[in-house]
């Protein structure tokens, strides 16, 4: 469809003698399919210049191909029979009717044993007692 339009457009432009790029874009937009023409003109990013007819032709081909692909996708969706639909209750089920999945066993990794105490120097128990019974002024 777009290729046919472009072929006819090129022939007419050549016969008319148009060479100004802006005039070519205006004429292209006037005769082209409104939906695709609007999509090109209102692109939010990468807006095409009104002085680049080749960019408009490429964009028209891309958008037309996307439209044809989407139409094919939609026709497959419409022709695919859907099975019976399941209605969902609006009320929640009572807890007595809810079955929870079985609990998964927890994987517990044992704690490593505390490090062994070294056989170092024995404590001086008497040194600890001496400091405990001293008053702040050094009296008993």
KENU-735767 format. One record per residue: x, y, z of N, C-alpha, C, CB in turn; residue in one letter; residue number from 1. Coordinates in nm, 4 decimals, m for minus. Atoms other than C-alpha are relative to their C-alpha. Glycine has a CB too. Layout:
      neast     nnorth        nup     caeast    canorth       caup      ceast     cnorth        cup     cbeast    cbnorth       cbup   aa     i
          X          Y          Z          X          Y          Z          X          Y          Z          X          Y          Z    A   NUM
...
***
This chain:
      neast     nnorth        nup     caeast    canorth       caup      ceast     cnorth        cup     cbeast    cbnorth       cbup   aa     i
     0.0829    m0.1185     0.0000     0.0000     0.0000     0.0000     0.0880     0.1258     0.0000    m0.0946    m0.0007     0.1215    X     1
    m0.0867    m0.1171    m0.0056     0.2679     0.2534     0.1006     0.0920     0.0031    m0.1213     0.0824     0.0005     0.1300    X     2
    m0.0908     0.0039     0.1165     0.5017     0.1357    m0.1737    m0.0709     0.0442    m0.1271     0.0571    m0.1414    m0.0193    X     3
     0.0774    m0.0435     0.1170     0.2287     0.1833    m0.4346    m0.0186     0.1519     0.0018    m0.1379    m0.0709    m0.0038    X     4
     0.0186    m0.1442    m0.0117     0.1569     0.5324    m0.3034     0.1294     0.0735    m0.0332    m0.0475     0.0370     0.1413    X     5
    m0.1278    m0.0661     0.0252     0.5264     0.6216    m0.3078     0.0378    m0.0038    m0.1483     0.1098    m0.0653     0.0834    X     6
    m0.0288     0.0085     0.1442     0.5665     0.4960    m0.6651    m0.0821     0.1028    m0.0780    m0.0296    m0.1425    m0.0529    X     7
     0.0879    m0.0972     0.0678     0.2671     0.7006    m0.7815     0.0401     0.1431     0.0337    m0.1474    m0.0235     0.0393    X     8
    m0.0390    m0.1334    m0.0436     0.3814     1.0003    m0.5787     0.1251     0.0454    m0.0738     0.0234     0.0026     0.1515    X     9
    m0.1243    m0.0357     0.0693     0.7319     0.9936    m0.7319    m0.0267     0.0337    m0.1468     0.1020    m0.1151     0.0101    X    10
     0.0339    m0.0262     0.1407     0.5827     0.9770    m1.0797    m0.0680     0.1358    m0.0151    m0.0915    m0.1113    m0.0554    X    11
     0.0721    m0.1276     0.0074     0.3450     1.2668    m1.0158     0.0916     0.1184     0.0294    m0.1174     0.0000     0.0979    X    12
    m0.0927    m0.1082    m0.0343     0.6171     1.4796    m0.8531     0.0939     0.0270    m0.1173     0.0813    m0.0352     0.1275    X    13
    m0.0896    m0.0159     0.1152     0.8472     1.4161    m1.1460    m0.0720     0.0681    m0.1164     0.0549    m0.1370    m0.0448    X    14
     0.0779    m0.0603     0.1100     0.5730     1.5011    m1.3988    m0.0313     0.1468     0.0284    m0.1314    m0.0781    m0.0221    X    15
     0.0337    m0.1376    m0.0347     0.4818     1.8176    m1.2058     0.1228     0.0895     0.0062    m0.0724     0.0038     0.1323    X    16
    m0.1222    m0.0801    m0.0043     0.8445     1.9267    m1.1806     0.0311     0.0581     0.1360    m0.0095     0.1102    m0.0979    X    17
    m0.0299    m0.0499    m0.1346     0.8469     1.9804    m0.8043     0.1408    m0.0428     0.0413    m0.1048    m0.0516     0.1025    X    18
    m0.1350     0.0322    m0.0475     1.1985     2.0001    m0.6593     0.0261     0.0515     0.1406     0.1032     0.0573    m0.0943    X    19
    m0.0192    m0.0563    m0.1337     1.1645     2.2044    m0.3397    m0.0334    m0.1062     0.1054    m0.0883     0.1273     0.0198    X    20
     0.0235     0.1059    m0.0988     1.2016     1.9590    m0.0449    m0.1220     0.0259     0.0891     0.1225    m0.0161     0.0866    X    21
     0.1146    m0.0293    m0.0857     0.9447     2.1391     0.1708    m0.1315    m0.0218    m0.0758     0.0080     0.1448     0.0527    X    22
     0.1192     0.0219     0.0817     0.6888     2.1339    m0.1131    m0.0252    m0.1493    m0.0166     0.0149     0.0677    m0.1379    X    23
     0.0144     0.1453     0.0137     0.7566     1.7607    m0.1607    m0.0601    m0.0618     0.1265     0.1364    m0.0646    m0.0305    X    24
     0.0552     0.0526    m0.1257     0.6852     1.6932     0.2074    m0.1469     0.0391     0.0140     0.0809     0.0521     0.1214    X    25
     0.1391    m0.0464    m0.0103     0.3664     1.9038     0.2009    m0.0895    m0.0820    m0.0926    m0.0106     0.1512    m0.0348    X    26
     0.0806     0.0772     0.0965     0.2390     1.7241    m0.1110    m0.0115    m0.1467     0.0440     0.0628     0.0082    m0.1422    X    27
     0.0020     0.1386    m0.0480     0.3341     1.3850     0.0325    m0.1016    m0.0152     0.1131     0.1409    m0.0434     0.0480    X    28
     0.0917     0.0067    m0.1152     0.1428     1.4563     0.3545    m0.1448     0.0169    m0.0436     0.0359     0.1075     0.1036    X    29
     0.1369    m0.0249     0.0430    m0.1627     1.5853     0.1696    m0.0657    m0.1233    m0.0598    m0.0027     0.1120    m0.1000    X    30
     0.0597     0.1138     0.0676    m0.2138     1.2682    m0.0299     0.0125    m0.1311     0.0745     0.0605    m0.0149    m0.1327    X    31
    m0.0260     0.1257    m0.0691    m0.1005     1.0112     0.2229    m0.1102    m0.0330     0.1003     0.1346     0.0060     0.0707    X    32
     0.0988     0.0482    m0.0959    m0.3168     0.8023     0.4555     0.0084     0.0821     0.1284     0.0211    m0.1504     0.0299    X    33
     0.0032    m0.0950    m0.1106    m0.4237     1.0335     0.7383     0.0576    m0.0573     0.1296    m0.1415     0.0455     0.0236    X    34
    m0.0469     0.0575    m0.1264    m0.3527     0.7954     1.0270     0.1514    m0.0071     0.0077    m0.0578    m0.1383     0.0188    X    35
    m0.1466     0.0119     0.0007     0.0075     0.7273     0.9289     0.0644     0.1373    m0.0086     0.0474    m0.0882    m0.1175    X    36
    m0.0515    m0.1364     0.0148     0.0676     1.0856     0.8261    m0.0020     0.0715     0.1353    m0.0834     0.0793    m0.1046    X    37
     0.0090    m0.0610    m0.1336    m0.0515     1.1991     1.1720     0.1038    m0.0588     0.0953    m0.1409    m0.0195     0.0583    X    38
    m0.0988     0.0625    m0.0881     0.1727     0.9463     1.3466     0.1396     0.0552    m0.0260    m0.0005    m0.1520    m0.0185    X    39
    m0.1317    m0.0546     0.0331     0.4768     1.0772     1.1624     0.0108     0.1439     0.0491     0.0254    m0.0071    m0.1523    X    40
    m0.0035    m0.1424    m0.0345     0.3864     1.4411     1.2211     0.0020     0.0236     0.1504    m0.1192     0.0709    m0.0605    X    41
     0.0094    m0.0229    m0.1452     0.3260     1.3947     1.5944     0.0955    m0.0885     0.0795    m0.1424    m0.0243     0.0474    X    42
    m0.0978     0.0812    m0.0725     0.6245     1.1760     1.6826     0.0597     0.0827     0.1127     0.1117    m0.0519    m0.0951    X    43
    m0.0519    m0.0803    m0.1113     0.7344     1.2861     2.0322     0.1518     0.0155    m0.0034    m0.0409    m0.0621     0.1314    X    44
    m0.1463    m0.0062     0.0070     1.1029     1.2093     1.9647     0.0432    m0.0225    m0.1440     0.0659    m0.1053     0.0946    X    45
    m0.0510     0.0189     0.1347     1.3045     1.2290     1.6474    m0.0912     0.0579    m0.1063     0.0210    m0.1452    m0.0261    X    46
     0.0926    m0.0640     0.0945     1.0565     1.4615     1.4780     0.0711     0.0268    m0.1303    m0.0572     0.1313     0.0577    X    47
    m0.0606    m0.0169     0.1316     1.1233     1.4682     1.1048    m0.0109     0.1440    m0.0472    m0.0655    m0.0932    m0.1011    X    48
     0.0006    m0.1354     0.0553     1.2138     1.7889     0.9304    m0.0970     0.0058    m0.1169     0.1424     0.0430    m0.0448    X    49
     0.0933    m0.0192     0.1114     0.9573     1.9257     0.6887     0.0738     0.0262    m0.1313    m0.0953     0.1161     0.0303    X    50
    m0.0789    m0.0206     0.1212     1.2423     1.9615     0.4399     0.0757    m0.1266    m0.0401     0.0981     0.1150     0.0202    X    51
    m0.0673     0.1271     0.0292     1.3453     1.5921     0.4268    m0.1021    m0.1037    m0.0478     0.0758    m0.0522     0.1254    X    52
     0.1025     0.0928     0.0486     1.1048     1.4001     0.2013     0.0411    m0.1465     0.0111    m0.0329     0.0316    m0.1433    X    53
    m0.0436     0.1399    m0.0105     1.3176     1.0826     0.2073    m0.0213    m0.0551     0.1411     0.1479    m0.0126    m0.0390    X    54
     0.0244     0.0431    m0.1379     1.2948     1.0670     0.5871    m0.1490    m0.0276     0.0205     0.0496     0.1073     0.1007    X    55
     0.1450     0.0228    m0.0097     0.9152     1.0980     0.5569    m0.0385    m0.1302    m0.0698    m0.0782     0.1185    m0.0616    X    56
     0.0306     0.1243     0.0731     0.9079     0.8144     0.3022     0.0412    m0.1216     0.0839     0.0730    m0.0022    m0.1384    X    57
    m0.0461     0.1122    m0.0835     1.1165     0.5862     0.5281    m0.0901    m0.0190     0.1214     0.1449     0.0231     0.0459    X    58
     0.0873     0.0080    m0.1177     0.9012     0.6687     0.8317    m0.1364    m0.0569    m0.0382    m0.0167     0.1391     0.0649    X    59
     0.1302     0.0512     0.0454     0.5837     0.6007     0.6326     0.0064    m0.1512    m0.0202    m0.0435     0.0697    m0.1314    X    60
    m0.0153     0.1452     0.0191     0.7148     0.2566     0.5356     0.0067    m0.0728     0.1343     0.1268    m0.0303    m0.0827    X    61
    m0.0140     0.0640    m0.1322     0.8136     0.1751     0.8958    m0.1331    m0.0060     0.0736     0.1027     0.0755     0.0854    X    62
     0.1272    m0.0049    m0.0725     0.4821     0.2854     1.0451    m0.1028    m0.0876    m0.0681    m0.0517     0.1441     0.0102    X    63
     0.0934     0.0860     0.0718     0.2829     0.1118     0.7729     0.0284    m0.1473     0.0306     0.0085     0.0260    m0.1518    X    64
    m0.0353     0.1385    m0.0321     0.4749    m0.2111     0.8379    m0.0430    m0.0351     0.1421     0.1513    m0.0224    m0.0166    X    65
     0.0429     0.0240    m0.1383     0.4080    m0.1783     1.2103    m0.1521    m0.0152     0.0079     0.0466     0.1152     0.0916    X    66
     0.1466     0.0103     0.0013     0.0361    m0.1220     1.1410    m0.0449    m0.1343    m0.0568    m0.0614     0.1149    m0.0820    X    67
     0.0356     0.1285     0.0602     0.0190    m0.4281     0.9139     0.0296    m0.1153     0.0949     0.0752    m0.0200    m0.1316    X    68
    m0.0355     0.1037    m0.0977     0.1964    m0.6403     1.1756    m0.1005    m0.0027     0.1131     0.1412     0.0233     0.0557    X    69
     0.0980    m0.0071    m0.1086    m0.0408    m0.5202     1.4448    m0.1359    m0.0520    m0.0448    m0.0132     0.1438     0.0506    X    70
     0.1275     0.0509     0.0522    m0.3458    m0.5912     1.2263     0.0024    m0.1522    m0.0096    m0.0303     0.0612    m0.1383    X    71
    m0.0118     0.1458     0.0075    m0.2189    m0.9451     1.1652    m0.0083    m0.0612     0.1396     0.1325    m0.0406    m0.0685    X    72
     0.0047     0.0482    m0.1379    m0.1672    m0.9928     1.5374    m0.1423     0.0049     0.0545     0.0935     0.0829     0.0890    X    73
     0.1377    m0.0148    m0.0481    m0.5161    m0.8612     1.6162    m0.0929    m0.1017    m0.0657    m0.0508     0.1422    m0.0268    X    74
     0.0872     0.0966     0.0673    m0.6756    m1.0887     1.3545     0.0206    m0.1397     0.0563     0.0257     0.0001    m0.1511    X    75
    m0.0253     0.1301    m0.0627    m0.5089    m1.3916     1.5121    m0.0705    m0.0059     0.1352     0.1528    m0.0251     0.0168    X    76
     0.0677    m0.0031    m0.1306    m0.6412    m1.2869     1.8524    m0.1507    m0.0153    m0.0159     0.0316     0.1311     0.0740    X    77
     0.1445     0.0076     0.0204    m0.9935    m1.2445     1.7143    m0.0423    m0.1387    m0.0458    m0.0447     0.1042    m0.1018    X    78
     0.0385     0.1299     0.0548    m0.9884    m1.5808     1.5364     0.0291    m0.1159     0.0947     0.0711    m0.0230    m0.1304    X    79
    m0.0315     0.1061    m0.0959    m0.8487    m1.7789     1.8315    m0.1186    m0.0179     0.0931     0.1296     0.0327     0.0808    X    80
     0.1127     0.0202    m0.0909    m1.1394    m1.9395     2.0173     0.0499    m0.0035     0.1438    m0.0759    m0.1304    m0.0343    X    81
    m0.0381     0.0018    m0.1408    m1.1225    m1.8762     2.3852    m0.0858    m0.1021     0.0720    m0.0150     0.1406     0.0647    X    82
     0.0702     0.1031    m0.0760    m1.2198    m2.1489     2.6270    m0.0996     0.0622     0.0950     0.0987    m0.0869     0.0771    X    83
     0.0959    m0.0544    m0.0959    m1.4845    m2.1180     2.8933     0.0726     0.0841     0.1037    m0.0796    m0.1131     0.0684    X    84
    m0.0627    m0.0885    m0.0962    m1.4117    m1.8369     3.1254    m0.0447    m0.0386     0.1396    m0.0338     0.1473    m0.0298    X    85
     0.0255     0.0341    m0.1392    m1.3952    m1.8927     3.4973    m0.0367     0.1284     0.0730     0.1242    m0.0699     0.0661    X    86
     0.0378    m0.1187    m0.0742    m1.5818    m1.6486     3.7121     0.0654    m0.0046     0.1369    m0.1535     0.0115     0.0123    X    87
    m0.0673    m0.0110    m0.1281    m1.4098    m1.5274     4.0226    m0.0972     0.0586     0.0998     0.1281     0.0861    m0.0103    X    88
     0.0900    m0.0478    m0.1045    m1.6061    m1.4844     4.3411     0.0517     0.1311     0.0565    m0.0150    m0.1049     0.1119    X    89
    m0.0393    m0.1287    m0.0546    m1.6066    m1.1334     4.4766     0.0249    m0.0092     0.1502    m0.1066     0.1047    m0.0295    X    90
    m0.0185     0.0142    m0.1442    m1.6226    m1.2604     4.8367     0.1189    m0.0907     0.0286    m0.1277    m0.0557     0.0665    X    91
    m0.1109     0.0888    m0.0350    m1.3171    m1.4106     5.0039    m0.0535    m0.1304     0.0590     0.0958     0.0690     0.1000    X    92
     0.0393     0.1296    m0.0554    m1.3358    m1.7773     5.1008     0.0191     0.0007     0.1508     0.0813    m0.1146    m0.0643    X    93
    m0.0231     0.0107    m0.1436    m1.3802    m1.8600     5.4678     0.1298    m0.0776     0.0250    m0.1205    m0.0694     0.0704    X    94
    m0.1281     0.0623    m0.0292    m1.0578    m1.9735     5.6342    m0.0103    m0.1521     0.0060     0.0547     0.0530     0.1307    X    95
     0.0148     0.1451    m0.0078    m1.2016    m2.3233     5.6843     0.0096    m0.0648    m0.1377    m0.1330    m0.0361     0.0652    X    96
    m0.0046     0.0547     0.1349    m1.2078    m2.3643     5.3037     0.1331     0.0263    m0.0698    m0.1124     0.0575    m0.0821    X    97
    m0.1273    m0.0347     0.0615    m0.8625    m2.2258     5.2355     0.1013    m0.1093     0.0318     0.0502     0.1387     0.0493    X    98
    m0.1044     0.1000    m0.0204    m0.5938    m2.4879     5.1866     0.1339     0.0655    m0.0288    m0.0221    m0.1258    m0.0908    X    99
    m0.1326    m0.0567     0.0166    m0.2437    m2.3694     5.2389     0.0942    m0.1093    m0.0497     0.0514     0.0621     0.1329    X   100
    m0.0962     0.1010     0.0441     0.0448    m2.5436     5.0699     0.0780    m0.0527     0.1193     0.0961     0.0580    m0.1059    X   101
    m0.0758     0.0530    m0.1128     0.2469    m2.7723     5.2944     0.1235     0.0855     0.0251     0.0402    m0.1465    m0.0254    X   102
    m0.1147    m0.0828    m0.0367     0.5182    m2.5929     5.4820     0.1282    m0.0661    m0.0468     0.0043     0.0242     0.1521    X   103
    m0.1293     0.0503     0.0421     0.8631    m2.6295     5.3448     0.0901    m0.0129     0.1214     0.0635     0.0920    m0.1063    X   104
    m0.0893     0.0127    m0.1153     1.1245    m2.7590     5.5879     0.1026     0.1130    m0.0012     0.0711    m0.1379    m0.0002    X   105
    m0.0985    m0.1062    m0.0111     1.3531    m2.4904     5.7164     0.1385    m0.0615    m0.0004    m0.0228     0.0845     0.1276    X   106
    m0.1373     0.0469     0.0026     1.7137    m2.5401     5.6399     0.0768     0.0782     0.1051     0.0639     0.0164    m0.1418    X   107
    m0.0716    m0.0651    m0.1087     1.8998    m2.4656     5.9602     0.1441    m0.0475    m0.0046    m0.0655    m0.0307     0.1388    X   108
    m0.1414     0.0354    m0.0030     2.2726    m2.4543     5.9508     0.0480     0.0122     0.1439     0.0842     0.0911    m0.0961    X   109
    m0.0447    m0.0060    m0.1401     2.4285    m2.5392     6.2852     0.1076     0.1060     0.0176     0.0531    m0.1371     0.0462    X   110
    m0.1018    m0.1003    m0.0307     2.6375    m2.2738     6.4528     0.1333    m0.0713     0.0202    m0.0388     0.0836     0.1267    X   111
    m0.1302     0.0623    m0.0263     3.0069    m2.3454     6.4565     0.0304     0.0061     0.1497     0.1128     0.0703    m0.0817    X   112
    m0.0309    m0.0019    m0.1441     3.1397    m2.4360     6.8033     0.0910     0.1180     0.0317     0.0671    m0.1334     0.0444    X   113
    m0.0868    m0.1129    m0.0369     3.3061    m2.1542     6.9949     0.1453    m0.0454    m0.0015    m0.0381     0.0567     0.1403    X   114
    m0.1418     0.0379     0.0028     3.6819    m2.1443     6.9662     0.0444    m0.0528     0.1359     0.0874     0.1200    m0.0413    X   115
    m0.0502     0.0600    m0.1245     3.8629    m2.3530     7.2246     0.0869     0.1009     0.0729     0.0803    m0.1303    m0.0285    X   116
    m0.0803    m0.0914    m0.0809     4.0181    m2.1627     7.5114     0.1429    m0.0518     0.0059    m0.0593     0.0154     0.1431    X   117
    m0.1410     0.0409    m0.0077     4.3918    m2.1633     7.5247     0.0343    m0.0364     0.1435     0.0941     0.1128    m0.0516    X   118
    m0.0466     0.0398    m0.1329     4.5702    m2.3173     7.8142     0.1043     0.1014     0.0455     0.0591    m0.1458    m0.0008    X   119
    m0.0914    m0.1090    m0.0330     4.7257    m1.9833     7.9003     0.0308     0.0078     0.1478    m0.0570     0.1304    m0.0458    X   120
    m0.0392    m0.0264    m0.1379     4.8237    m1.8306     8.2355    m0.1221    m0.0107     0.0886     0.0662     0.1391     0.0141    X   121
     0.1146     0.0074    m0.0902     4.5972    m1.9192     8.5322    m0.0294     0.1368     0.0607     0.0253    m0.1033     0.1112    X   122
     0.0415    m0.1295    m0.0561     4.3976    m1.6306     8.6827     0.0486     0.0134     0.1437    m0.1539     0.0157    m0.0060    X   123
    m0.0372    m0.0295    m0.1393     4.5087    m1.4633     9.0012    m0.1269     0.0405     0.0704     0.1106     0.1131     0.0105    X   124
     0.1276    m0.0246    m0.0641     4.1852    m1.4958     9.2002     0.0152     0.0975     0.1144    m0.0607    m0.1294     0.0492    X   125
    m0.0202    m0.0887    m0.1155     4.3274    m1.3162     9.5002     0.0142     0.1451    m0.0441     0.1243    m0.0428     0.0799    X   126
    m0.0166    m0.1371     0.0479     4.4142    m1.0078     9.2924    m0.1364     0.0634    m0.0240     0.0847     0.0033    m0.1293    X   127
     0.1325    m0.0538     0.0235     4.0488    m0.9669     9.2003    m0.0695     0.0321     0.1309    m0.0831    m0.0973    m0.0811    X   128
     0.0640    m0.0245    m0.1308     3.9321    m0.9932     9.5625     0.0548     0.1250     0.0655     0.0197    m0.1199     0.0933    X   129
    m0.0639    m0.1157    m0.0649     4.1754    m0.7291     9.6794    m0.0596     0.1296    m0.0524     0.1529    m0.0013    m0.0231    X   130
     0.0506    m0.1255     0.0561     4.0442    m0.4627     9.4452    m0.1474     0.0186     0.0285     0.0240     0.0046    m0.1495    X   131
     0.1431    m0.0117    m0.0217     3.6790    m0.5379     9.5185    m0.0312     0.0583     0.1373    m0.0664    m0.1354    m0.0154    X   132
     0.0318    m0.0441    m0.1353     3.6978    m0.4613     9.8874     0.0612     0.1341     0.0344     0.0458    m0.1022     0.0990    X   133
    m0.0602    m0.1303    m0.0294     3.8878    m0.1336     9.8611    m0.1052     0.1080    m0.0183     0.1233     0.0272    m0.0911    X   134
     0.0929    m0.1126     0.0130     3.6859     0.1817     9.9195     0.0638     0.1020    m0.0919    m0.0347     0.0633     0.1393    X   135
    m0.0565    m0.0992     0.0880     3.7329     0.4814     9.6962     0.1207     0.0718     0.0594    m0.1044     0.0991    m0.0360    X   136
    m0.1126    m0.0707    m0.0628     3.9723     0.6346     9.9522     0.1121    m0.0970     0.0358    m0.0469     0.0751     0.1262    X   137
    m0.1047     0.0958    m0.0308     4.1692     0.3172     9.9886    m0.0195    m0.0693     0.1328     0.1318     0.0675    m0.0012    X   138
     0.0260     0.0629    m0.1300     4.0141     0.2120    10.3253    m0.0893    m0.1207    m0.0204    m0.0654     0.1003     0.0994    X   139
     0.0884     0.1142     0.0021     3.8412    m0.1152    10.4025    m0.1344     0.0331     0.0524     0.0569    m0.1114     0.0772    X   140
***
